[in-house]
């Protein structure tokens, strides 16, 4: 039986996120005001207990962050991550009840590791 388009898109988004998320996060974490939310979304998306529809929403937002081409190029000073923040905020609003304290705690720990000298 063929997989649905949603399942295929989720698989593609997950591959993009797995491949590029941490490299980009290490480069830009210190300058992103939404880094904690981004990482909490990451940990929620990869949590085995997170429902598939929630994972799909978060993976889409995370993939958008990782992709080098988006509406507003990330190299633009001040404005470059505005679109990424908007996409992430929308996804988080849709699934906020699924982002748990342990996801937020893991995000804080990761920020500390990524931004250390």
TORKOL-4160 file (C-alpha; in steps of 0.2 Angstrom, whole numbers, padded with zeros to 4 digits, m for minus):
117
<pt num="1" X="0000" Y="0000" Z="0000"/>
<pt num="2" X="0007" Y="0017" Z="m0005"/>
<pt num="3" X="0010" Y="0029" Z="0009"/>
<pt num="4" X="0000" Y="0045" Z="0010"/>
<pt num="5" X="0007" Y="0062" Z="0004"/>
<pt num="6" X="0007" Y="0067" Z="0022"/>
<pt num="7" X="0018" Y="0053" Z="0028"/>
<pt num="8" X="0029" Y="0056" Z="0013"/>
<pt num="9" X="0031" Y="0074" Z="0017"/>
<pt num="10" X="0034" Y="0070" Z="0036"/>
<pt num="11" X="0048" Y="0058" Z="0031"/>
<pt num="12" X="0056" Y="0071" Z="0019"/>
<pt num="13" X="0055" Y="0084" Z="0033"/>
<pt num="14" X="0062" Y="0073" Z="0046"/>
<pt num="15" X="0077" Y="0069" Z="0034"/>
<pt num="16" X="0080" Y="0087" Z="0032"/>
<pt num="17" X="0079" Y="0091" Z="0050"/>
<pt num="18" X="0090" Y="0076" Z="0055"/>
<pt num="19" X="0103" Y="0081" Z="0042"/>
<pt num="20" X="0105" Y="0100" Z="0045"/>
<pt num="21" X="0097" Y="0105" Z="0062"/>
<pt num="22" X="0111" Y="0104" Z="0074"/>
<pt num="23" X="0124" Y="0112" Z="0062"/>
<pt num="24" X="0113" Y="0127" Z="0059"/>
<pt num="25" X="0108" Y="0128" Z="0077"/>
<pt num="26" X="0127" Y="0129" Z="0083"/>
<pt num="27" X="0130" Y="0143" Z="0070"/>
<pt num="28" X="0115" Y="0154" Z="0075"/>
<pt num="29" X="0109" Y="0149" Z="0093"/>
<pt num="30" X="0117" Y="0163" Z="0102"/>
<pt num="31" X="0108" Y="0176" Z="0090"/>
<pt num="32" X="0091" Y="0168" Z="0090"/>
<pt num="33" X="0078" Y="0175" Z="0102"/>
<pt num="34" X="0067" Y="0160" Z="0099"/>
<pt num="35" X="0081" Y="0147" Z="0101"/>
<pt num="36" X="0073" Y="0139" Z="0117"/>
<pt num="37" X="0056" Y="0137" Z="0108"/>
<pt num="38" X="0065" Y="0130" Z="0092"/>
<pt num="39" X="0074" Y="0117" Z="0103"/>
<pt num="40" X="0059" Y="0113" Z="0113"/>
<pt num="41" X="0049" Y="0110" Z="0096"/>
<pt num="42" X="0064" Y="0099" Z="0091"/>
<pt num="43" X="0063" Y="0088" Z="0106"/>
<pt num="44" X="0045" Y="0087" Z="0106"/>
<pt num="45" X="0045" Y="0082" Z="0087"/>
<pt num="46" X="0057" Y="0067" Z="0091"/>
<pt num="47" X="0049" Y="0061" Z="0106"/>
<pt num="48" X="0041" Y="0044" Z="0104"/>
<pt num="49" X="0026" Y="0049" Z="0114"/>
<pt num="50" X="0022" Y="0064" Z="0103"/>
<pt num="51" X="0007" Y="0060" Z="0091"/>
<pt num="52" X="0010" Y="0059" Z="0073"/>
<pt num="53" X="0000" Y="0075" Z="0068"/>
<pt num="54" X="0010" Y="0085" Z="0081"/>
<pt num="55" X="0026" Y="0078" Z="0074"/>
<pt num="56" X="0021" Y="0083" Z="0057"/>
<pt num="57" X="0017" Y="0101" Z="0061"/>
<pt num="58" X="0033" Y="0103" Z="0071"/>
<pt num="59" X="0044" Y="0094" Z="0058"/>
<pt num="60" X="0037" Y="0106" Z="0044"/>
<pt num="61" X="0042" Y="0121" Z="0055"/>
<pt num="62" X="0059" Y="0114" Z="0059"/>
<pt num="63" X="0063" Y="0109" Z="0041"/>
<pt num="64" X="0058" Y="0127" Z="0036"/>
<pt num="65" X="0071" Y="0133" Z="0048"/>
<pt num="66" X="0085" Y="0121" Z="0041"/>
<pt num="67" X="0081" Y="0124" Z="0023"/>
<pt num="68" X="0093" Y="0137" Z="0015"/>
<pt num="69" X="0080" Y="0144" Z="0004"/>
<pt num="70" X="0065" Y="0153" Z="0012"/>
<pt num="71" X="0055" Y="0169" Z="0010"/>
<pt num="72" X="0067" Y="0180" Z="0019"/>
<pt num="73" X="0085" Y="0175" Z="0017"/>
<pt num="74" X="0093" Y="0171" Z="0034"/>
<pt num="75" X="0108" Y="0182" Z="0030"/>
<pt num="76" X="0098" Y="0198" Z="0030"/>
<pt num="77" X="0103" Y="0207" Z="0046"/>
<pt num="78" X="0088" Y="0208" Z="0059"/>
<pt num="79" X="0075" Y="0202" Z="0047"/>
<pt num="80" X="0082" Y="0186" Z="0041"/>
<pt num="81" X="0074" Y="0174" Z="0054"/>
<pt num="82" X="0058" Y="0183" Z="0055"/>
<pt num="83" X="0049" Y="0171" Z="0044"/>
<pt num="84" X="0057" Y="0156" Z="0053"/>
<pt num="85" X="0051" Y="0163" Z="0069"/>
<pt num="86" X="0033" Y="0166" Z="0062"/>
<pt num="87" X="0032" Y="0148" Z="0055"/>
<pt num="88" X="0038" Y="0141" Z="0072"/>
<pt num="89" X="0026" Y="0151" Z="0082"/>
<pt num="90" X="0012" Y="0146" Z="0072"/>
<pt num="91" X="0017" Y="0127" Z="0073"/>
<pt num="92" X="0019" Y="0129" Z="0092"/>
<pt num="93" X="0002" Y="0137" Z="0094"/>
<pt num="94" X="m0006" Y="0123" Z="0085"/>
<pt num="95" X="0002" Y="0110" Z="0096"/>
<pt num="96" X="0007" Y="0119" Z="0112"/>
<pt num="97" X="m0001" Y="0106" Z="0124"/>
<pt num="98" X="0011" Y="0093" Z="0118"/>
<pt num="99" X="0027" Y="0102" Z="0122"/>
<pt num="100" X="0031" Y="0096" Z="0139"/>
<pt num="101" X="0041" Y="0103" Z="0153"/>
<pt num="102" X="0055" Y="0089" Z="0149"/>
<pt num="103" X="0056" Y="0096" Z="0131"/>
<pt num="104" X="0058" Y="0114" Z="0138"/>
<pt num="105" X="0071" Y="0107" Z="0150"/>
<pt num="106" X="0081" Y="0098" Z="0137"/>
<pt num="107" X="0080" Y="0114" Z="0126"/>
<pt num="108" X="0088" Y="0124" Z="0140"/>
<pt num="109" X="0102" Y="0111" Z="0143"/>
<pt num="110" X="0105" Y="0111" Z="0124"/>
<pt num="111" X="0106" Y="0130" Z="0123"/>
<pt num="112" X="0119" Y="0130" Z="0137"/>
<pt num="113" X="0130" Y="0117" Z="0128"/>
<pt num="114" X="0128" Y="0125" Z="0110"/>
<pt num="115" X="0133" Y="0142" Z="0116"/>
<pt num="116" X="0147" Y="0137" Z="0127"/>
<pt num="117" X="0164" Y="0144" Z="0122"/>
